[in-house]
Amino acid sequence: MIASRALYERACRAIPGGVNSPVRSLRVVGGTPVAFMEGKGAYLRSIDGAEYVDFVMAWGALILGHAHERVQEAVCSGLRKGTHYGALTLGEVELAEKLCEAIPSMEMVRLVNSGTEATMSAVRLARAYTGRDMIVKFEGCYHGHADSFLVRRGADGDIYGVPSSPGVPKSISTFTVVVPYNDPLALRRAFETNKGKVAAVIMEPVAGNMGVVPPERDFLEEVANLTAAEGALLICDEVITGFRLEFGSCSRSLGLEPDLVCLGKSVGGGLPLAAYGGKREIMGTVAPSGEVYQAGTSAGNNASVTAALATLEVLSDTDPYPRLERLGAMLEKGLCGLASETGLPLAVNRVGSMLSLFFTENVVKDLAGAQASRHDLYARFFHMMLQNGIYIPPSPLEAWFISGDVCVAAKRRSAPWPLPWKDGRRREVRVDHGSLCSGCGKGSRHGTIPGNLSAGSGDNPAGRREQEGHRDNLPQKKEERSLRG
Ligand SMILES: Cc1ncc(COP(=O)(O)O)c(C=O)c1O
């Protein structure tokens, strides 16, 4: 980590906190961020020469893994024709058509550059369309860093938001009502006290920003019923879940009919691209066809659009979702085995290829539950995993993501990820873990879960590989194929 540490120190002199997005700084778990220089498939290589199995996957943006050949080739050949014209292109129209085809509730879509732009624009649109100002958001859901979202409940549990960041005007935060996730009663009360004022409910249909928290059935039903009954729009923020849990949006599989859907991350194949879209009647009010202003210099640029088209093509051709579900189940089983072996309190929340590990014996169904878990144990676990060549999110409140550099032939359009409540109860925890990424052809050098959390780890395969000079050890094609298994 010598090179990473030196780079981080240098970064701290030029970039606030040494990083371009706060979570990358490892504040929650402590220590120095690892600096990376190469990624391939499910692997990352640091500037210190150590290799890691990557379960962060650029915070969910890389559903196909690092440097996917088809995406890379498409982007490189597209770039030869220029990066961006700032004008109408065939690619952006094709992408818009494909997104609308994949998501039935999306009749029209606008491309933007980041998830924040998508959610912020969707909220503006909802306010303009309904003529109302209030929005409802759920505690623990993250929708980007626009002023309306950087709010939390007041100290006395008041549902009217107070700024969660300096610089957010108090007056703006009071237009956001904050309600606990999975709490239908609180949602009902919020609507009752703001009758006729709520423009929209914005939600992550499967929460991924307090760790992974699946929605409960009665909660989803109340969201659907109340928005419909009260004339508020439902904005499903699928910046994480869109094309991650299934091809398109997961809202429909959950029984929701969103008025607007926001996309990002997976859709862009690792390049900056996001989108918001919905019913024609609503989207038709966006400028220039309507009055609701929203614009973007880099929107629809060639590189991002080409990456998105290639990503959607690979996802559609290979349908990786059943395999991602299997890999997710395997990872979950391995982690649950850790609980049985160590006797530590541990809860694993998973939906498809999104997963979180909480050191608690309670069921985690909202932010309070996630925050009550043992962050100190997670921090130790993070560093032990890092030493064992596994890169997981540096916070228990971030989701782990599995990539699917896979080639499965059969196409499937229904949701392949059973929710815990599908069979009415939580899955039972079983021992019998072993290797997190068995079949990778690297034996125990990658992905073995450390067996004894409390003992600390003297073993450091990542560092050892560095000493042994395995600098060219990123998996070659043959090994990648075995990973696809
Ligand atoms: C659900 C959700 N919405 C919106 C955003 C904001 O996206 P971006 O970071 O691209 O602005 C994020 C980012 O993590 C997210 O997870």
The ligand as an SDF file (V2000), in Angstrom:
LIG
                    3D

 16 16  0  0  0  0  0  0  0  0999 V2000
  -30.4220    5.4510   -5.9190 C   0  0  0  0  0  0  0  0  0  0  0  0
  -29.5130    6.5550   -6.3380 C   0  0  0  0  0  0  0  0  0  0  0  0
  -30.0270    7.6510   -6.9180 N   0  0  0  0  0  0  0  0  0  0  0  0
  -29.2530    8.6580   -7.3320 C   0  0  0  0  0  0  0  0  0  0  0  0
  -27.8910    8.6140   -7.1680 C   0  0  0  0  0  0  0  0  0  0  0  0
  -27.0410    9.7490   -7.6290 C   0  0  0  0  0  0  0  0  0  0  0  0
  -26.3410    9.3420   -8.7630 O   0  0  0  0  0  0  0  0  0  0  0  0
  -24.9920   10.1040   -9.1910 P   0  0  0  0  0  0  0  0  0  0  0  0
  -23.9670    9.7560   -8.1810 O   0  0  0  0  0  0  0  0  0  0  0  0
  -24.7100    9.5600  -10.5610 O   0  0  0  0  0  0  0  0  0  0  0  0
  -25.3100   11.5550   -9.2160 O   0  0  0  0  0  0  0  0  0  0  0  0
  -27.3030    7.5000   -6.5820 C   0  0  0  0  0  0  0  0  0  0  0  0
  -25.8610    7.4180   -6.3860 C   0  0  0  0  0  0  0  0  0  0  0  0
  -25.3290    6.5670   -5.7440 O   0  0  0  0  0  0  0  0  0  0  0  0
  -28.1290    6.4340   -6.1560 C   0  0  0  0  0  0  0  0  0  0  0  0
  -27.6300    5.3530   -5.5540 O   0  0  0  0  0  0  0  0  0  0  0  0
  1  2  1  0
  2  3  1  0
  2 15  2  0
  3  4  2  0
  4  5  1  0
  5  6  1  0
  5 12  2  0
  6  7  1  0
  7  8  1  0
  8  9  2  0
  8 10  1  0
  8 11  1  0
 12 13  1  0
 12 15  1  0
 13 14  2  0
 15 16  1  0
M  END
$$$$
